């Protein structure tokens, strides 16, 4: 019987429904399987993250251990290098070599055990993995690195990685000892050159330091400062092991023990004014020619005298080498110790101010500090251009001592006596240049008119720079009175005003002074002690402890509890022409006298 269309459709529908239900059940199972796989996958990744974290911790611990080992090895290398280099001085020849050998044994890869584990030609240690058929350590490290990357591959790749992870985790948890040794050896190979360089750098610096100390000590000894040289060496940490230091100290002490003592009464004092660089300008027949011929010395004469005195064994000292105040403020004589054949003398120069009145007369115009920090002169040439060179006492003595350091006792040079009314050292430092009082003289007015950009602070800064450089080179400053006053005849009121002017305008630039060198050589009394003298009492109250006049005698020294007093000998045209015998202990005037001087030299005071 044939079914109706309706029945046929229903039956067909029923046939389709049954497979649909079966498909849902299978889908549920598949979903459950997927969820299970996802769960296992999450467990897998969690396990991998944990293992990776553990490996990172172990790697960091290994790095810290290797770094510490490298630091220890570096210290051993440095100590070993220093000990090996100084083994002779320390008496550690055998111990130094043993220390180096022990340091080598500590280094991984250099020990006997490490050498036994080395199987390849290039010295790379074999791993247990190569011996037992397991994954080599290098491969395991490579796998570890790949595991740190995100893996988005198929399930098959994940399954393969899961299989490998078990073996890798096992390898990580059982790190072979050779891996630590190899890693440490690699770190050492990297650190050793740095350690060696550091050790070599320390040794080089120490060598340079010791050479410098020894050189400085020898320089001190050359200038007769044996105590200073010995103290410098003995205070240095290297003294206990440096045989050169020890030998030098013995040599310096022996030389000192053989020195001859000189008391202040045996020391002569000579002085100059500014030197004449160009005699054709100084001796040109004008009203200043006679004065220059009498009281000044030419540069040629000065250089000859300096060389002759050096050849005869003369050595410059200063007043502080002869006497000084004790703790109670009382002046006490000192002794100078020089090798046999050496003779101390004091050198000074007056009026180092380069007065306006000297312009154009063949004399330097001021002192400057050059680019090398050396004190030199400025000198104006015929064409009006200014050159820098050595044209006066200070730079000429500086250059001479550079070549003959034994000419300066303890590095001490001369005394520079300054006035102040035209400034100092060639700089217009007096306040009158700024205030321009009514009694300002014509020379100052003309100079100010020629220098409209004058600035007092700039001038003072320039003078102070030169003064500081001179003091650093061993020069000492003294007052020559601010206004070049005759202290034997000046009134007490004028003396006080003059002293105040010097202290206000000059002292701040030179750092003060306790030495006064009397202008014209005129002392405040006739030669007796200053006790009870009103002018002395005032000068002493102003801080002056050393007093110098001009005396024709070879020696004049007077020391009391209150002061030191010394006579000076003029070395100039007048003395060389009229009284050469008074200078014969220093030089032969006939060998020195400049032929360009007009003769006869005019007598003093017309008589």
C-alpha positions in Angstrom: 0.0 0.0 0.0 1.5 3.2 -1.0 2.1 5.8 1.7 0.8 9.3 1.4 3.1 12.2 0.9 2.5 13.2 4.4 3.5 9.9 5.8 6.5 9.8 3.5 7.6 13.2 4.8 7.2 12.3 8.4 9.1 9.1 8.0 11.9 10.9 6.3 11.9 13.4 9.0 12.2 10.7 11.7 15.1 9.2 9.8 16.9 12.5 9.9 16.2 13.2 13.6 17.9 10.0 14.9 21.3 10.8 13.3 21.0 14.4 14.7 20.8 13.1 18.3 23.7 10.8 17.8 25.8 13.7 16.5 25.1 15.8 19.6 26.3 13.0 21.8 29.5 12.7 19.9 30.0 16.4 20.0 29.7 16.4 23.7 32.3 13.8 24.0 34.6 15.7 21.7 34.0 18.8 23.8 34.9 16.9 26.9 38.1 15.6 25.2 39.0 19.1 24.2 38.5 20.4 27.7 40.7 17.6 29.0 43.3 18.4 26.5 43.1 22.1 27.4 43.5 21.2 31.1 46.5 19.0 30.3 47.9 21.7 28.1 47.6 24.3 30.9 49.3 21.9 33.3 52.0 21.3 30.8 52.7 25.1 30.4 52.5 25.6 34.1 55.0 22.9 34.6 57.2 24.4 31.9 57.0 27.8 33.5 58.0 26.4 36.9 60.9 24.5 35.4 62.0 27.6 33.5 61.8 29.6 36.7 64.0 27.0 38.5 66.5 27.0 35.7 66.7 30.8 35.8 67.3 30.7 39.6 70.1 28.2 39.1 71.6 30.2 36.3 71.7 33.3 38.5 73.2 31.4 41.4 75.8 30.0 39.0 76.6 33.5 37.7 77.0 34.9 41.2 79.3 32.1 42.1 81.4 32.6 39.0 81.6 36.4 39.6 82.7 35.8 43.1 85.3 33.3 41.9 86.5 35.8 39.3 86.9 38.5 42.0 88.9 36.2 44.1 91.1 35.3 41.2 91.5 39.0 40.3 92.7 39.8 43.8 95.1 36.8 43.8 96.5 37.9 40.4 97.0 41.5 41.6 98.6 40.4 44.9 100.7 37.9 43.1 101.8 40.4 40.5 102.8 43.0 43.1 104.5 40.5 45.3 106.3 39.0 42.3 107.5 42.5 41.1 108.7 43.5 44.6 110.0 40.1 45.6 113.6 41.3 45.7 112.8 44.1 48.2 110.6 41.9 50.3 112.8 38.9 50.3 110.0 36.8 48.9 111.5 35.3 45.8 110.4 31.7 46.4 107.1 32.7 48.1 106.1 35.0 45.3 106.5 32.2 42.8 104.6 29.9 45.1 101.8 32.5 45.3 101.6 32.7 41.5 101.5 28.9 41.3 98.7 28.7 43.9 96.8 31.4 42.0 97.0 29.3 38.8 95.7 26.2 40.6 92.7 28.1 41.8 91.8 29.1 38.3 89.3 26.5 36.8 90.7 24.9 33.7 94.3 25.3 34.9 94.0 22.8 37.8 95.1 19.1 37.5 91.5 17.9 37.9 90.3 20.2 35.1 93.1 19.1 32.8 92.1 15.5 33.4 88.5 16.3 32.3 89.8 17.9 29.1 89.3 15.6 26.1 89.3 17.7 23.0 92.2 19.3 21.2 91.1 22.8 22.0 90.7 22.1 25.7 86.8 22.0 25.9 85.7 19.7 28.7 83.6 16.7 27.8 80.2 16.3 29.5 78.7 13.2 31.0 76.0 13.4 28.3 78.6 12.6 25.7 79.9 9.7 27.7 76.6 8.0 28.5 74.8 8.9 25.3 72.7 11.6 26.9 72.1 15.1 25.5 75.4 17.2 25.6 75.3 20.0 28.0 75.7 22.6 25.2 72.6 21.1 23.5 70.7 21.3 26.7 71.6 24.9 27.1 70.5 25.5 23.6 67.1 23.8 24.3 66.7 25.9 27.4 67.1 29.1 25.4 64.4 27.9 22.9 62.0 27.1 25.7 62.1 30.7 26.8 60.2 31.7 23.6 56.4 31.6 23.2 55.3 28.4 21.4 52.2 28.6 19.1 52.7 25.4 17.1 50.4 22.4 16.5 49.4 19.8 19.1 51.9 17.5 17.6 54.7 20.0 18.2 53.4 20.5 21.7 53.5 16.9 22.4 57.0 16.7 21.1 58.0 19.5 23.3 56.3 17.9 26.3 58.3 14.8 25.7 61.6 16.7 25.5 60.7 18.8 28.6 61.0 15.8 30.9 64.5 15.0 29.8 65.6 18.7 29.9 64.1 19.1 33.4 66.1 16.1 34.5 69.3 17.5 32.9 68.7 20.9 34.6 68.2 19.3 38.0 71.4 17.3 37.6 73.8 19.9 36.4 77.2 18.3 35.9 80.1 19.8 37.8 81.9 20.4 34.5 79.3 23.0 33.5 80.2 25.1 36.5 83.9 24.6 35.8 83.5 25.5 32.1 81.4 28.6 32.9 83.8 29.7 35.5 86.7 29.2 33.1 85.0 31.3 30.5 84.5 34.1 33.0 88.1 33.9 34.1 89.3 34.0 30.5 87.3 37.2 30.2 88.4 38.6 33.6 92.0 37.6 33.5 93.1 40.2 30.9 91.3 42.9 32.9 92.9 41.6 36.1 96.3 41.6 34.6 95.8 45.1 33.2 94.6 46.3 36.6 97.6 44.7 38.3 100.0 46.2 35.8 98.3 49.6 36.1 98.8 49.5 39.9 102.5 48.6 39.5 103.0 51.3 36.9 101.4 53.9 39.2 103.5 52.8 42.1 106.7 52.9 40.0 105.8 56.4 38.8 105.0 57.5 42.4 108.3 56.2 43.7 110.3 57.8 40.9 108.6 61.1 41.5 109.3 60.9 45.3 112.9 60.0 44.7 113.4 62.7 42.1 111.8 65.3 44.5 114.1 64.1 47.3 117.2 64.5 45.1 116.1 68.0 44.1 115.8 68.9 47.8 119.2 67.5 48.5 120.6 69.4 45.5 119.4 72.6 47.2 120.9 71.5 50.5 117.6 70.6 52.2 118.9 67.2 53.4 116.4 67.0 56.3 113.5 67.6 54.0 114.8 65.0 51.5 115.3 62.4 54.2 111.9 63.1 55.8 110.1 62.8 52.4 111.6 59.4 51.7 111.2 58.0 55.2 107.5 59.0 55.4 106.6 57.3 52.2 105.1 53.8 52.5 107.6 52.4 50.0 110.6 53.2 52.2 110.6 49.9 54.1 111.1 47.9 50.9 112.7 50.3 48.4 116.4 50.0 48.6 116.9 53.1 46.4 115.1 55.1 49.0 117.2 53.6 51.8 120.4 54.2 50.0 119.5 57.8 49.2 118.7 58.5 52.8 122.1 57.1 53.9 123.8 59.2 51.2 122.0 62.4 52.2 122.8 61.9 55.9 126.5 61.4 55.2 126.5 64.5 53.0 124.8 66.5 55.8 127.2 65.3 58.4 130.1 66.6 56.4 128.5 70.1 55.9 130.1 73.3 57.3 128.0 75.5 59.6 127.7 79.2 58.9 126.4 81.8 61.4 124.6 85.0 60.3 127.7 87.1 61.1 129.6 85.3 58.3 127.0 86.0 55.6 127.3 88.9 53.2 124.3 90.8 51.6 124.5 92.3 48.1 121.9 94.3 46.2 121.0 95.7 42.7 118.6 98.2 41.3 116.7 97.5 38.0 119.1 96.3 35.3 119.9 98.3 32.2 119.1 96.1 29.2 120.0 98.7 26.5 123.0 101.0 27.5 122.5 103.2 24.5 119.2 104.4 25.9 120.2 104.6 29.6 123.5 106.4 28.8 122.2 108.8 26.2 123.5 112.0 27.8 120.2 113.2 29.3 119.8 114.3 33.0 119.3 110.7 34.1 122.5 109.3 32.7 124.7 110.1 35.7 122.3 108.5 38.1 122.0 105.3 36.0 125.8 105.2 35.7 126.2 105.5 39.5 123.5 103.2 41.0 122.6 100.7 38.3 124.1 97.6 36.8 123.9 96.5 33.2 122.3 93.2 32.3 125.7 92.1 30.8 127.5 92.9 34.1 124.8 91.1 36.2 125.0 87.9 34.2 128.8 87.8 34.4 128.7 88.5 38.2 126.1 85.7 38.7 128.1 83.2 36.8 131.4 84.1 38.6 129.8 83.9 42.0 128.3 80.6 41.2 131.6 79.2 40.0 133.2 80.4 43.3 130.6 78.4 45.3 128.2 81.2 46.4 124.7 80.1 47.3 121.6 82.3 47.8 119.9 82.3 51.2 117.2 84.5 52.6 116.9 86.4 55.9 114.7 83.7 57.4 117.5 81.2 57.0 119.7 83.5 59.2 117.3 84.2 62.1 113.7 83.8 63.1 111.3 84.5 66.0 110.9 81.7 68.5 107.6 80.7 70.2 108.0 83.5 72.7 108.5 86.1 69.9 112.2 86.6 70.5 114.6 86.8 67.6 117.1 83.9 67.5 120.0 83.3 65.2 120.1 80.2 63.0 122.9 78.3 61.3 123.2 77.4 57.7 124.8 74.1 56.7 126.5 73.8 53.4 129.0 71.4 51.9 132.7 72.5 52.0 133.5 75.0 49.3 130.0 76.6 49.4 129.5 80.2 50.7 126.1 81.7 51.6 125.0 85.2 50.6 121.8 87.2 50.5 120.6 88.9 47.3 118.1 91.7 47.1 116.8 94.2 44.5 115.5 97.7 45.2 112.7 99.6 43.6 111.1 96.8 41.6 108.3 99.0 40.5 109.3 100.2 37.0 108.8 103.9 37.5 107.3 106.2 34.9 110.6 108.1 34.9 112.4 105.0 33.5 110.2 104.7 30.4 112.3 104.7 27.2 115.6 104.3 29.0 116.4 100.7 28.1 114.8 99.2 31.2 112.0 96.6 31.4 108.5 98.0 31.9 107.0 95.3 34.2 106.9 91.7 35.3 104.4 89.2 33.8 103.5 85.5 34.1 103.8 83.8 30.7 101.8 80.9 29.4 104.1 78.4 31.1 103.6 80.0 34.5 107.1 81.6 34.5 107.8 85.1 35.6 109.3 87.2 32.8 109.6 90.9 31.8 107.8 93.0 29.3 110.2 95.3 27.3 109.3 98.0 24.9 111.5 98.0 21.7 112.5 100.9 19.6 109.5 100.5 17.2 107.1 100.7 20.2 106.3 97.0 20.2 106.3 95.0 23.4 108.2 91.7 23.8 108.3 89.3 26.7 111.6 88.0 27.9 114.3 88.0 30.7 115.5 91.6 31.1 115.9 92.0 34.9 117.0 90.4 38.1 114.0 88.2 38.9 113.6 86.3 35.6 117.3 86.1 35.0 117.9 84.5 38.4 114.9 82.2 37.8 116.4 81.0 34.5 119.9 80.6 36.1 118.5 78.5 39.0 116.6 76.3 36.5 120.0 75.3 35.1 121.9 75.5 38.4 119.5 74.5 41.2 122.3 74.3 43.7 122.6 78.1 43.5 119.5 78.4 45.7 119.6 77.2 49.3 116.3 75.3 49.9 115.0 76.9 46.8 115.3 80.4 48.3 116.1 83.3 46.1 116.3 87.0 46.6 114.4 89.8 48.4 112.4 92.3 46.3 112.1 95.7 47.9 109.0 97.7 46.8 107.9 101.3 47.1 104.2 102.0 46.2 103.7 105.5 44.9 104.0 104.4 41.3 102.5 101.0 42.0 104.5 97.7 42.1 106.1 95.3 39.7 105.1 97.6 36.8 101.4 97.7 37.6 99.7 101.0 38.6 98.2 99.7 41.9 98.2 102.8 44.0 94.9 104.3 45.0 96.0 107.7 43.7 95.6 106.5 40.1 91.9 106.2 40.8 91.2 109.1 43.1 93.4 111.6 41.2 94.2 114.0 44.1 95.1 117.6 43.4 98.8 116.9 44.0 99.0 114.0 41.4 102.3 114.4 39.7 102.8 115.0 36.0 104.1 111.4 35.3 100.9 109.9 36.6 98.7 112.3 34.8 100.5 111.6 31.5 100.2 107.9 32.0 96.5 108.0 32.8 95.9 110.2 29.8 97.6 107.5 27.7 95.6 104.7 29.3 91.9 105.8 29.3 90.8 102.2 30.0 92.7 102.1 33.3 91.0 100.0 36.0 92.5 99.8 39.5 91.1 96.3 40.2 92.6 95.0 37.0 96.0 96.4 37.8 96.0 95.0 41.3 94.9 91.6 40.1 97.8 91.6 37.6 100.3 92.6 40.3 99.0 90.0 42.7 99.3 87.2 40.1 102.9 88.1 39.5 103.6 88.4 43.3 102.1 85.0 44.0 104.1 83.4 41.2 107.3 85.0 42.5 106.7 83.7 46.1 106.1 80.2 44.7 109.5 80.4 43.0 111.3 81.3 46.3 111.2 85.1 46.2 110.6 87.3 49.3 109.1 90.8 49.5 110.1 93.7 51.6 109.0 97.3 52.2 111.2 100.0 50.7 108.8 102.6 52.2 105.8 103.6 50.1 107.2 107.0 49.0 111.0 106.1 49.0 111.5 108.1 52.2 114.8 108.7 54.0 113.9 107.2 57.3 116.8 108.9 59.1 115.5 112.4 58.5 111.7 111.9 57.9 109.4 113.1 60.6 107.6 110.7 62.8 104.2 111.9 61.4 105.4 111.4 57.9 106.8 108.0 58.7 103.5 106.8 60.1 101.6 108.1 57.0 104.0 106.5 54.7 103.8 103.1 56.5 100.0 103.3 56.4 100.1 103.9 52.7 102.3 100.9 52.2 100.0 98.6 54.3 96.9 99.8 52.5 98.2 99.7 48.9 101.0 97.1 48.8 100.6 94.6 51.6 97.3 93.1 50.3 99.0 92.4 47.0 102.2 90.7 48.4 100.6 89.0 51.4 102.3 91.4 53.9 105.9 91.5 54.9 108.0 91.9 58.1 111.1 93.1 56.3 111.9 96.8 55.7 114.9 97.7 53.5 115.5 101.4 54.0 115.4 103.7 51.0 118.7 105.4 50.2 120.2 102.8 52.6 119.5 105.3 55.4 118.9 103.6 58.7 116.8 105.1 61.5 119.9 105.6 63.6 123.6 105.7 63.3 124.3 102.0 63.9 123.7 101.5 67.6 121.0 99.3 68.9 117.4 100.4 68.2 116.5 100.1 71.9 114.4 103.1 73.0 114.2 104.5 69.5 110.8 106.0 68.7 110.8 105.2 65.0 111.8 101.6 65.7 109.1 101.2 68.4 106.5 102.2 65.8 107.9 100.0 63.0 108.1 97.1 65.4 104.5 97.7 66.4 103.6 97.5 62.7 105.1 94.0 62.4 108.6 94.7 61.1 111.2 92.4 62.5 114.0 92.5 59.9 115.8 95.7 59.0 118.4 96.3 56.3 120.5 99.4 55.5 123.5 100.0 53.1 127.0 99.4 54.5 130.3 99.2 52.7 131.6 96.5 55.0 131.6 92.9 54.0 129.5 91.9 57.0 127.2 93.8 59.3 124.7 91.8 61.4 123.0 92.8 64.6 120.6 90.5 66.4 118.7 91.2 69.6 115.6 89.7 71.1 113.5 92.2 69.2 114.9 92.3 65.7 117.4 91.2 63.1 119.5 93.9 61.4 121.8 93.5 58.4 124.0 95.7 56.2 124.0 95.5 52.4 126.7 96.1 49.7 125.8 97.9 46.5 127.0 96.2 43.3 126.8 99.1 40.8 128.8 101.3 38.6 130.0 103.6 41.4 131.3 100.7 43.6 132.9 98.8 40.7 134.6 102.0 39.4 135.8 103.6 42.7 136.0 100.7 45.2 136.5 97.4 43.2 138.6 96.0 46.1 135.5 96.1 48.3 133.9 93.5 45.9 137.0 91.4 45.3 135.7 88.5 47.5 132.8 88.2 45.0 134.3 88.9 41.6 137.0 90.8 39.8 135.4 94.1 38.7 137.8 94.5 35.8 136.4 91.3 34.3 132.8 92.5 34.7 132.8 96.3 34.1 130.7 97.1 31.0 132.8 99.0 28.4 129.7 100.8 27.3 129.6 102.8 30.6 130.6 106.4 30.3 133.8 107.0 32.3 134.7 108.4 34.7 131.6 107.4 36.6 130.3 110.6 38.3 131.2 110.7 42.1 128.4 110.7 44.6 127.2 114.1 45.9 129.5 115.9 43.4 132.6 115.1 45.4 
